[in-house]
C-alpha cells in the first residue's frame, strides 16, 4: 500500500542549499538524485541567476539567510509556480545527458539498483525507479520513522563508495542535495510512473536500469 500526502496531517519542512524538503511519515515520495557532473557549471549558473531574479521579483533576496522561510510564507499558488518552474528546468537539464554518464555501464547501474532494493519493505516500500546514465528517479513510500533526506544520503554514500572503487576513482560522485516531492494524488502518482517509464526512451537496452512495480495507491 502506497500512502499519499495528507494535508490534514502534520508536515515538517526543512531547507537544503537550494531546495525545500517536506517530511510526513509513512507517505510516498518522488525522489531524484544526480551525479556531480550531470549539470555543467554554466547551466547551473544560469539556473541560479533565473531563480534569483524570480525571487527578487517577489521581494526575496538570496542574501537573506532566511530566504527559504520567506519563500515558504508566500501564497500557495506562487510557491507552486516557483517549484513548477525551477523543478521543471532541473529535470529537463538532467535529460540532456551531460557529464561522463558512467551509470550507462550496466554493472554500475546495478550497484544503484541493488542499494534501492536492499531496504525495500524494511525502511520503505520501493515503487518504480530508473537508473539513468547521470541520474536516478524513484518512488518510495516511507515506513516507520524513516526520513527521506537521511535515506537519500544513505543510498548516495553507499553507492558512491562502491562505484568509485569499481572505477578506481575518488571524490564526490553524487550532487549533495537531492530533489524530493511528496506525492499528493493517485493521478500524480500515475503521472510520475509514466514519467519514470518514459525517461529512457532515447536510450538503448542495457544503458539504463528500469524497475516497475504494480502498486495500490491510497
Backbone torsions as a table, in degrees:
resi	resn	phi	psi	omega
1	UNK	NA	124.4	178.7
2	UNK	-104.5	108.0	-179.3
3	UNK	-78.3	148.4	179.3
4	UNK	-105.2	162.0	177.1
5	UNK	-56.1	134.4	178.4
6	UNK	-114.1	109.2	-177.4
7	UNK	-64.4	-14.8	179.9
8	UNK	-85.1	-15.7	-179.4
9	UNK	-91.1	159.2	-178.9
10	UNK	-63.9	136.7	179.9
11	UNK	-130.5	135.5	176.7
12	UNK	-103.7	138.9	178.9
13	UNK	-119.4	122.3	174.1
14	UNK	-111.4	165.5	-176.6
15	UNK	-128.5	121.4	175.2
16	UNK	-89.2	-161.9	-179.4
17	UNK	-66.0	-42.7	-175.8
18	UNK	-121.5	-20.5	-169.4
19	UNK	-131.8	147.1	171.1
20	UNK	-78.6	154.5	179.2
21	UNK	-130.9	114.0	-179.5
22	UNK	-92.2	139.2	179.5
23	UNK	-131.7	128.9	170.7
24	UNK	-140.4	125.2	-175.1
25	UNK	-65.7	144.3	171.8
26	UNK	77.4	16.6	-177.7
27	UNK	-119.8	174.6	-172.7
28	UNK	-95.3	142.4	-178.9
29	UNK	-126.1	147.9	163.5
30	UNK	-102.1	123.7	-173.3
31	UNK	-123.6	140.1	174.4
32	UNK	-132.9	130.6	167.7
33	UNK	-135.3	152.6	-168.0
34	UNK	-134.7	158.5	178.3
35	UNK	-69.8	156.6	-175.6
36	UNK	-58.3	-33.4	-174.9
37	UNK	-99.1	15.4	-171.9
38	UNK	-74.7	-20.2	177.3
39	UNK	-128.0	116.8	-178.2
40	UNK	-59.8	155.6	-175.8
41	UNK	-58.7	-39.6	-177.8
42	UNK	-69.8	-37.0	176.2
43	UNK	-65.3	-41.7	179.0
44	UNK	-62.5	-41.7	179.3
45	UNK	-62.9	-43.0	-179.7
46	UNK	-64.8	-39.3	178.7
47	UNK	-61.7	-45.9	179.7
48	UNK	-65.6	-36.2	179.4
49	UNK	-66.2	-43.4	178.0
50	UNK	-64.7	-39.6	178.6
51	UNK	-64.1	-43.2	179.2
52	UNK	-61.8	-40.6	-179.8
53	UNK	-65.0	-41.4	178.8
54	UNK	-61.6	-46.0	-179.5
55	UNK	-63.0	-41.9	178.9
56	UNK	-59.5	-38.9	178.8
57	UNK	-64.4	-20.0	179.7
58	UNK	-109.2	21.4	172.8
59	UNK	75.0	23.5	-178.2
60	UNK	-121.3	127.7	178.2
61	UNK	-105.5	136.2	176.7
62	UNK	-68.1	-13.1	175.8
63	UNK	-73.4	-17.1	178.1
64	UNK	-79.8	120.5	-178.1
65	UNK	-61.8	-15.9	-179.9
66	UNK	-104.2	23.5	-173.5
67	UNK	-60.1	-33.6	-178.5
68	UNK	-69.8	-36.4	176.1
69	UNK	-66.5	-37.4	176.8
70	UNK	-64.6	-39.5	176.2
71	UNK	-61.2	-42.6	-178.7
72	UNK	-63.9	-24.1	-179.6
73	UNK	-83.8	-9.6	178.3
74	UNK	-67.2	157.7	177.4
75	UNK	-54.9	150.3	-173.6
76	UNK	-56.9	-41.8	-177.0
77	UNK	-67.1	-29.7	177.6
78	UNK	-74.8	-40.0	175.7
79	UNK	-61.5	-39.6	179.3
80	UNK	-63.4	-40.9	177.3
81	UNK	-59.0	-44.3	179.5
82	UNK	-58.8	-51.4	-174.9
83	UNK	-69.5	-38.0	178.4
84	UNK	-65.7	-40.1	-179.3
85	UNK	-65.7	-53.2	-171.1
86	UNK	-85.6	-27.2	173.6
87	UNK	-69.1	-38.5	179.6
88	UNK	-63.1	-43.7	177.6
89	UNK	-61.6	-40.6	179.6
90	UNK	-59.2	-48.3	-179.0
91	UNK	-65.7	-42.4	-178.8
92	UNK	-63.4	-36.5	179.4
93	UNK	-66.8	-34.8	178.1
94	UNK	-65.0	-39.6	-175.9
95	UNK	-70.3	-9.1	178.8
96	UNK	-81.0	-8.0	172.5
97	UNK	71.8	39.2	177.1
98	UNK	-73.0	162.2	174.9
99	UNK	88.1	-175.5	-176.9
100	UNK	-71.6	-21.9	176.9
101	UNK	54.9	47.4	-175.0
102	UNK	-68.7	-19.2	-179.7
103	UNK	-76.0	1.3	169.6
104	UNK	-65.6	-23.6	176.3
105	UNK	-71.5	122.0	-174.1
106	UNK	-61.7	-34.7	179.7
107	UNK	-66.0	-36.4	-178.8
108	UNK	-77.9	-37.7	177.6
109	UNK	-65.7	-30.6	178.2
110	UNK	-68.4	-31.0	174.8
111	UNK	-58.1	-44.7	179.7
112	UNK	-67.0	-47.0	-179.8
113	UNK	-58.4	-44.8	-179.6
114	UNK	-61.4	-36.9	179.8
115	UNK	-68.1	-34.1	177.9
116	UNK	-70.2	-39.7	179.2
117	UNK	-68.8	-25.8	-168.0
118	UNK	-57.2	-45.0	-177.2
119	UNK	-104.2	15.9	176.6
120	UNK	-61.2	132.9	-177.7
121	UNK	71.5	4.9	175.0
122	UNK	-111.3	-62.5	177.3
123	UNK	-95.8	-22.4	-175.7
124	UNK	-162.4	161.2	165.7
125	UNK	-94.0	124.7	-178.9
126	UNK	-87.4	126.9	174.9
127	UNK	-98.4	-151.8	178.9
128	UNK	-62.7	147.4	171.9
129	UNK	-153.2	159.2	173.3
130	UNK	-139.0	132.8	172.7
131	UNK	-99.7	108.2	179.4
132	UNK	-92.3	171.3	-177.5
133	UNK	-58.2	-28.4	-178.9
134	UNK	-134.0	11.5	178.5
135	UNK	-162.7	171.1	-179.2
136	UNK	-133.1	134.7	170.4
137	UNK	-117.0	139.6	178.5
138	UNK	-154.8	159.3	170.8
139	UNK	-114.3	134.1	176.5
140	UNK	-144.5	137.1	173.9
141	UNK	-104.8	118.5	-173.6
142	UNK	-70.0	148.3	176.2
143	UNK	-119.8	145.8	177.2
144	UNK	58.6	-134.3	-178.2
145	UNK	-100.2	21.2	178.1
146	UNK	-57.2	131.7	179.0
147	UNK	-104.8	129.7	-173.1
148	UNK	-64.7	-37.8	-179.9
149	UNK	-66.7	-43.9	179.2
150	UNK	-65.5	-36.5	179.3
151	UNK	-67.4	-40.4	175.9
152	UNK	-60.7	-41.9	178.4
153	UNK	-61.2	-40.9	179.2
154	UNK	-63.1	-47.8	177.9
155	UNK	-57.8	-46.8	-173.9
156	UNK	-70.5	-39.9	-179.4
157	UNK	-63.4	-47.0	-178.1
158	UNK	-64.6	-49.5	-176.4
159	UNK	-68.3	-35.4	178.1
160	UNK	-61.2	-42.8	-179.7
161	UNK	-63.4	-44.9	-179.0
162	UNK	-67.6	-42.6	-177.5
163	UNK	-70.5	-43.5	177.5
164	UNK	-59.2	-41.1	179.0
165	UNK	-63.1	-43.6	-179.7
166	UNK	-63.2	-33.0	-178.1
167	UNK	-92.7	-3.9	-175.9
168	UNK	66.2	35.3	-174.6
169	UNK	-120.1	177.8	176.8
170	UNK	-150.9	175.6	179.2
171	UNK	96.6	-178.9	-175.6
172	UNK	-75.1	125.1	-178.8
173	UNK	-94.5	-43.2	-178.8
174	UNK	-100.7	148.8	168.4
175	UNK	-60.5	140.4	-172.4
176	UNK	-60.5	-44.8	-174.5
177	UNK	-97.0	139.1	177.3
178	UNK	-105.1	160.4	174.6
179	UNK	-98.8	126.8	175.3
180	UNK	-134.9	141.8	-174.1
181	UNK	-136.7	124.2	174.9
182	UNK	-69.4	127.8	-178.8
183	UNK	-83.3	125.6	-167.2
184	UNK	-103.5	-12.3	-178.1
185	UNK	-156.5	161.7	177.0
186	UNK	-64.1	-35.0	178.9
187	UNK	-64.7	-41.9	178.2
188	UNK	-66.5	-39.2	177.1
189	UNK	-58.2	-47.6	179.1
190	UNK	-61.7	-40.2	180.0
191	UNK	-64.4	-38.8	179.0
192	UNK	-68.6	-39.1	175.4
193	UNK	-59.1	-43.6	178.7
194	UNK	-64.6	-39.8	179.7
195	UNK	-61.7	-45.3	179.1
196	UNK	-61.1	-45.8	-179.0
197	UNK	-63.8	-35.4	-177.6
198	UNK	-82.5	-16.0	-172.6
199	UNK	-55.3	-42.9	-177.6
200	UNK	-90.9	23.2	-172.7
201	UNK	-60.3	-25.3	-179.0
202	UNK	-98.7	8.7	-179.8
203	UNK	-104.7	159.3	176.0
204	UNK	-86.9	154.5	174.9
205	UNK	-55.0	134.2	-178.3
206	UNK	97.1	-11.1	179.6
207	UNK	-97.3	4.9	179.3
208	UNK	-156.1	168.8	177.2
209	UNK	-128.0	112.0	-178.7
210	UNK	-112.2	129.3	176.2
211	UNK	-124.4	130.1	178.7
212	UNK	-126.3	138.5	-174.1
213	UNK	-132.5	134.2	174.2
214	UNK	-75.8	125.7	-175.1
215	UNK	-131.7	160.6	172.5
216	UNK	-109.3	124.6	-176.8
217	UNK	-103.8	131.4	-179.8
218	UNK	-117.3	NA	NA
